[in-house]
Amino acid sequence: MNSGEDSNADFASLGISSALIDTLTALGYEEPTPIQREAIPPLVAGRDLLGQAATGTGKTAAFALPILEHISADATRRLGAPHISAIVLVPTRELAMQVAEAIHRYGKSFGARVLPVYGGQSIHQQLTVLRRGVDVVVATPGRAMDHIRRKTLDLSHLRTVVLDEADEMLDMGFAEDLEAILSATPPERQTALFSATVAPRIRSIAKKHLKNPVNIQIEVERAAAGEMPRVRQVAYMVQRQQKGAALGRILDIENPASSIVFCRTRTEVDELTDTLNGRGYRAEAIHGGLSQEQRDRVMRRLREGGLDLLVATDVAARGLDIGHLSHVFNFDVPSSPDAYVHRIGRTGRAGREGTAITLAEPRESRMLRTIEHHTRQKIKIEPVPTVMDLRERRLESTKSAVREATASGDLDMFRGIVEALASELDVMDVAAAAIKLAHEAAGNRGEGDEDILPVRAPAAEEAGARKGKRSSTSERSPKGAEKTHRQSTPAVKKDGKARPRMTRLYVGLGRRAGTRPADLVGAIANESGLSGKDIGTIEMGDGFSLVEVPEDAADAVIEALTGAKIRGQRVNVRRERFDGPKRPKK
């Protein structure tokens, strides 16, 4: 698309008014994305919609523009009616802020009033804005429910409900909240549901709450056969205790322009951030333990170019508006293929090449094969670079820099020095000394490190992966796992497949504190990186709860929740003791 006029025609054909088209042109929009082409016309026409599209496809504009089109055409709003026209539900506060900001930009020309509503922000400030009148509320499910209980969020005149990243909201345990919120809206409303994956739970919600929806599926673009893939995918096999050193070495080799490192827990994020800063990188952490002020400061530094690396948990990074990244690093193998796809989708966008690098322990090799099968793309296994590799790479960089300086010319002021030195020294020695000084000026970070021992997946595990066998260490337990305590061997389901050994955690909050199972699932998913599907049975008592989690993730969950708050209260979490509390009364 080469001109604003062509762009106008493209968006106009979707049913968008000239005022919105002028705003899009001023914002630099050239042409609609596939999801916008497919979703905008039926949404403008008032149809319900079920859309499957990944992050980075332009979903926000796909539902925001039709919402604004309805608002701008609504005569009652122009008379100052205080009723909320639309609510957009999102999984995280970062995404709530991002979506609210986008809707505000699109609707600024006619004064659309948008309010982000999320935890961690003063509820009294939200109440003040709600009383003044709002057109669109962008909310996380938990805070939306707080307002509904207080009767401060009136959805009785609502025209449109949007569920954005619906799969993430379900994985975080918000199913009950979503049902309650949808029940508080008029039955004749318009409903749009967007999700990266359309699992049975998503289809169940769509069947119950959407009326004759338009179904849209935007496929992830794949490189054609023979083309270089836009995302170079590499994995390094490394022992757990050497992962920090390995990541530092790989960063020294790759020298990324902009990157994010994903970790499973916030403790891991903090420790790795300290390690990387100690190595000379400018790194900042993003996780659920930070205040909103701290998050804003980190994002400001990132946008202003004051950071080399962002280290984050999956949930905390969800919805962050950080543009294109040259590299994505997985400090651990993600717990599911979908999580892997979500992570690496932040690089290689808009036709640019990107790199996705994963640090894997030998026991995680099967999950790598599962990811390859799911994505139909090869993840190349490479040895961790050695100190000699690092030195050779830096010498190559120095050589390239000298070539560029030679080609650029403008060397006259330095030739006199060379001629003077050549009269008393060998000219080759002079050149070598100059290159040595240039090379040393670039730094020698990591060249004094000890080498990292190479490792590989156990032969039996590799053979099992080739045959498609399941490994009990990488199976995940769905909700509804049996209620036994600390199984000595993996349980076997009716289909003969093993599920991981589970253990129960004691959580010092129960029904008396107003705690619900969804609160516990959401907190664990937010802080530890586990999916809601990984969590087993939850038993609620008056003063405490018992939660089943995979045995190999129990310590990480305890560490992640230490000092965290659930429903505003700090929580005590530990393994259930054999002589500990009795099971909660039903």
N, C-alpha and C positions, 0 to 999 in steps of 0.2 A: 504494500500500500504506500503510494508515493505522495499523496496530497491529502490535506485536511478535507477537501471537498469529497474525495472518494470515501474517506472515513465517515463523513457525515451521512453519505448515502447508505453505507453499510449498516450503521447503527439505526438510521431512520427506517430501514426495511424491517427492523425487529419490533417496531411499534413504540420506539422511544421518542419523547417530545423534543422539540427543537431546543428548549432551555437546557435539558439534560445533555443533549448532543453537544451544545456549545461548551458546557462544563467539561465533558470528556475530551473534546478537542483541546481546550486550554490546559488540561492535565497531561496532554501528550499521548492519549490513546490513539492508536493508528487503525486498528481493526478488531472486531470481536474475536475472542478465543472460541474454540469449538464448544465448550460448555455454555458460553454466553449465547452463541448462535442457537443452540438447541433449547436452552432453558428460558430465555427472556420472553419469546413470543407467547408460550402457554401461560407463564406466570402473569404477564401483562393482561392476558385474557381471563385471568381468574381461576385457571385450572390448578388442581393439586399436582405435585410433582415428586417423583422419587429419582434422585440423581446420584449416580456413582461416578466419582471423579477424585483424583488424587490431589494432594496439596500442590499449590503452584499452578493450577490450571485456570485461575480466574473465577473461582466460585463466588467470591464475595460480591463482585459486580453483578454476577448472574442473578442473585436474589435481591441485592440492594437496589438496583435500578428499577425493577418492577415495583418494589415497595414504595420508592420515591415517586414513581409515576402515578400510583394510586393516591398518594398523599397530595401531590400537586393538583390533581384533578378533583379533590374532595372539597366541595364548597363549605361544608361545616367546619373544616379545619381553619379556613381563612377567616371564619367568624370568631375564631379563638376558642373552639371547643377543646376541653382539657383531656379528651379521651385518647388513650394509647391506640395507635393504629396497627402497630406491628411489634412483635417480640421475637428476637433472635436468640436462641439458646446455644451456648458454646461450652466446651469442656473446661477451659482455663481462663484466668483473668487476663493473661497476655493476649489471648485471642479475642477476648471481649474488648479490650482496648483497641486492638488493631482493627476489628470490624467496625466498631463505633467511629473511629477516626475516618475510615474509608467512607462510611455512609454520610458523615458530616461533610466531607469534601465534596461528594457527589451532589448533595442537596443544599449546599451553602447558598446558591443563587436565589433560592426561594425560602430560605430561613427554616429548613427542616431542623427540628429539635431532637437530638439524640442523646441518650444517657447510657453509659456503661454501668452495669451493676454487678459487683463481684465482692468476694470476701477480701479482707485486708484493707478495705476502704471504709471511711466513716459512714455508717448507715444513716446518721443524722443529716449528713450532706446530701445523700441520695434522697432522703425524705423531702428535703427542702426543694430540690429540683423537681421531684415528682409532683409536689403540690402546685408548682408554677405551671405545669403542663408539659408533656413530652409526646412526641410523635412516635419515636422508635426506642424501645428498650433492648439493649444487648446484654444478656445476663448469663452467669453461670447458674446451673440448676439449684445449687444449695442456697445461694443468696436470693434467687427468685422465690424460692419456697419460704424463706424468712419473711419477705415482704408480703407474700400471700397470707401467711399466718397472722401477720400484724394488720392485715386488711389495708395495706398501704400501696398495693399494686392491683389496680382494678383492671381486669382483662375482659370485662363483660361486653365492651364495645369493640373488641379486637377484630381486625379484618384478616391479618396474616400472622401465621406462626412459622418460623423457620428453625429446623433442627440442623445445625452445622456440625460436622465431624461427629455424627450420631454414634458411630462405632466406638469412638474414644469415650464418649459419655457413658455408654453401657459398660465398657471395660473398667471405668472408674467407679462403677456401682451406683450410677444415677438413674437406674431404670424406674424405681419407685417415684422419685421426684418428677421425672418426665411424665409419668402417668398422671400424677397429681396436678401438674401444671396444665397439661392438655385437658384435663377434666374441668379446669377452672375457666376454660375459654368457650366462646359460643360454638355450638355444633355446626353453624353455617360458615365458619371461618374457612379461609384458604390455608392449606398446610403444604410446606415444602420440606423435604427431608434429603439431606446430602450426606454421603458417607463414602469413604475410600473403598470399603468392602461392603457387600450386601450379604451378610450372613443370615441364617434363619431367624435370629432375634430381630434383626432389622426388618426383615420381611413381615414378621409378626406385628411389629409396630405399624408398619405401612398398611397392612391389611385392616388393622383395627381403627386407625385414625385418618387414613387418606381416602378420599372419595374419587374413584375412577381416575387414578393418577396417570399422568404422562410419565413413562419410564425412559430415562436417559442413561446411557453408559458411555463414558469417554475412556477409550482404551489408552493405556500408557504407551507412548510412542516407542517403538523398538527400532534399533538400527537395522537396515536391510543387510542381507547376507553379503559378506565381503567388505562391508563398510567398517571403519574403525568405530568402536562403540564410544558414545559420548562420555560414559563414565568408566574409567579404568578401575577395575575391581581387583584388589590384592589382599591376601591374608598372610599373616606371619604367625607361625607356630612358636609359642614362647611360654615358659613356665610362669605361673602366677606371680611369684616373687620378683621376677625380672621384667614385668610388664612396663613399669615406670621407666626403667633404663632403656628398654627397647623402643618405647614411644619417643623418648628424647633423641635416640639415634636416628629413627626414621624421620622425625621432624628436621633434624640437621641435614639429612640427605635430600628430602623433598623440598624444603624451604618454601612452604606454602604462602601464597599471597594473602589468603583469608581462609579461616578454617574453624570448625567446631569439633570438639571431642565429646562423645557421648559416654556417660558412665551409668551404672545401675542405681547407685545410692548417692545421697547427698554427702555422706562422709567420704566416699571415694572421690567425689567431685572436689571437696575441699583439700584432701590430701594430695591429689594429683595437681591441683592448681598451685599449691605450695611447691611441689617438686619442680614443676615447669618454670615457675618464677625464679626458683633457685638456680635453674639452668640458664637463665638469661632471657627467657621469653616473657613477653608482656601478656599474662593470662589472667582471666577473671572467671569467677564461678557464677552459675545460675542454677538455683534449686529452690525447693519449697521452704527452706529455712530462712530465706532472705526477706527483708521487709520490702514493701513496694518502693520506698525511697532508694534502697540499695539496688533493686532491679533497674530502676530508671537510670541510676548513675552508671551502671554497667553498660546498658544499651546506648547511653549517650557517648560513652568512651568508644564503643564499637563503631558507631556511626561516624564519629569524628576521626577515626583512624588511629586511636590511641591504644588499640589492642592488636596482638598477633593471633590470639587464640581465645575462643569461648569454650569453657568446660561446663557441661550441662547434663542434667537428667533428662530423660525422654519427655516427661510430662511438663517440666519447667520450660523446655525449649519449644513445646508445641505452640504454634501461633506467633512466635517471635518474628517480627518483620526485619530480617537481616539480609535480604537481597541474595545475590549470587555468592556462592562460596567456591573457592578453587578445590578445597579438600574437605572431606568428612572422615573423621576417625572414630571407629568403634573400639573403645578400650576393652569391651567385652563383646562376645557374640550376642546379638539381640536374641530375645527369648522366642521370637516367632519370625517367619519370613515377612509378614506384613510390617512388623516393626522395622526390619532391615530396609524394606522398600521405602518406608516413611523417612528414615534417616538419610539414606543416600539420595533421595529425591531433592535434597537441598543443594546438590551440586550438578553440574552438567546441564543447566537450564538454558533455554533460548538458543540452542544450537552450539553453545560453548562446551568445551571439554571439561570434565571434572575427574576427580580421583576419590575413590572410596577405599579406605584401608581399615582392615579389621585385625585386631590382636586376638588370637585364639589359643586356648589351652588345648593340649592333645585330646582331652575328653570331649571337646566341643566340635571335633571334626565332623561328626555325623550331622550336626545342625547346619554346618556349612554346606554339606551335600543337599540337605533338605532345602536350603535357601536357593541353591543352584537349580534344583528341580522346579521350584516354585517360580523363579524368575526366568528360567530357561537361558541363563547367562552364566558363563564360566567365571569362577573366582580363582585367580591364579595364586597358588601357594608358593611363596618365595622365602628364602632364608633371611633372617635379620641381617642387615648390613653390618660388616665388620668395621673396625677402626681404619683398616687399610682402604676399604671401599669409600669411607668418608673422606680420607685424605685425597684419594684419586678424584673424587667428585669435585672437591674444592680446587684442586689443581686444574681440572677441566674448566671450572668457572673462571679461574684467573686467566687461563689461556684465551677463553672467549672474550673476556674483558679487554685483554691486550689487543686482540684482533679488531674489536670494535673501536678502540681508541686509535689504532693505526688507520682504519678506514675513514674515520671522521676527520683526519688531518689536524690542523691547528697545533702542530708540534714544533714550530720554528723556535720558540723560546727555550725548548729543551734540547735542541740539537747542539747548541753551543756547549752545554754541559757534557754531552756525550763525546763531542770532539775533543774537549779538554781532557776528559778522563782517558780517552783512547790513546792519547799521546804518552800516557804513563802506565796504562793497564791494558790487558787483552780485552778487545771489544766484546767477546763472548762472555767474559767474566762480568763486565759492566752490565750487559743485558740480563744475565742471570741474577745479579744482585738486585737490579731494579724490579724484576719479577718477584723475587723473594720478598722484598719490602711490600709490594702490592699484595701479595698473597697473605703475609702476616697481618697487614692492616685490615684485611677482611675478617680476621678472627680465627681462632682454632678451637672453638667450643666443641667439646666431646671427643677431641682427638687423644686426650689423655685417659679416657675411660677404659675399663677392662672390657674385653670382648664378652659377648653374651653367648652362652652355650647353645648350640643348635639343638632343637628337639623336633620330633615328629610324632604323629598320631600312632598309638599302638597298632601293631600289625593286625591283631584280631579285630580291633574296632574299624580299621580301614576295610578289612574283608567284609565285615558286617555291613558297612555302608554301601559297598559295591553290590551286595546281595539284596539291599533294601531292607535289612533286618532292623527292628526297633531296639533302641538302647534304653534301659530303665533310667539312666542318669539324665536323659534329655526329654523324657516324656513329661508332659504337664498335666496336672490333675484338674478336671473340670469341677465346677460347683457341684455339691452333692456327694463329695467323696465320703467314704464310710467314716464312722466316728471313733474308730479305735485309736488308742494313744501310742505314738511312736512305734510303728510297725517295724519288726526286725527285718522283714523282707518286703519288696514291693508287692502291693496288692495286685490281684489279677482280676480284671473285669470279665464279663461274660463273653466278650469277643476274643478272649485269650491274650489280649495285649496288656503289657505291664504299665502301671502308673507309678509315679515316684513315691518314695517313702514320705509320709506326712508326719508332722509333729504339731502339737497344740501350744499356742502362746496364751499366756494370761494377760489380759488387758484390764487395767484397773478402772474401767468405766462400764456402766450397765444401764438398764432401763431407767433407774432413778435419776440419772443425769440427762435423760432425754436422748440417749444414744440409740441409733438404729444400725442394723447390719450394713446399710448403705454407707453410713458414716465411716465405719471401720474399713470397708472395702475401698472407699475413696481415699482415705488417709494412707492406707498401705500402698495403693497404686500410685498415689501422688509422690510419696516419699521414697519408696524402695525400688520402684521400677517394675515390680511384678504386675502382670496383667490381672484383671478381675477374674479371669478364667483359671488362674493359677491357685486361687484361694479356695479352700475347701469349706467344710461345715463351720458355721458360726452359731454358737450357743450363747444366748443372752441371759444374764442373771440380773438381779436388782442392782448390785454394786460392782459387778465385774462381768467380763465376757471371755469366752474361750474361742480362739480362732485357729483353724487348721491352715498351715502353710507348708510348702515343700521343705523337708528336713534340711536340704543343702542351702536353702535361702533363709532359714530361721534367724541366724545370727545377723545377717544383713538387714532383715526387717526390724529386729530389736534395735540395732544401731541407728537405723534410719528414723525410727519413731521416738528415740530418746530425746526428750526436750520438745517434741512436736506437740501441737494442740489439736484436739478433736472437739468440735463444737465449743471452742473457746477455752477448753480446759487442758492443762498439761496432763500427760498420760504416763502411767507406770506400765511398762511392758517387760515381760520376762517369759522364759519357758515355764510351762506348767510343771510344778513339782509333783513327785509321786505322793508326797504327804501334804500337798497343797489343797486348795479349795475343792469342795465337792462340786459335782456338775450342777450347773444352774437348774433351778426348778422350772419346769415347763409352765 
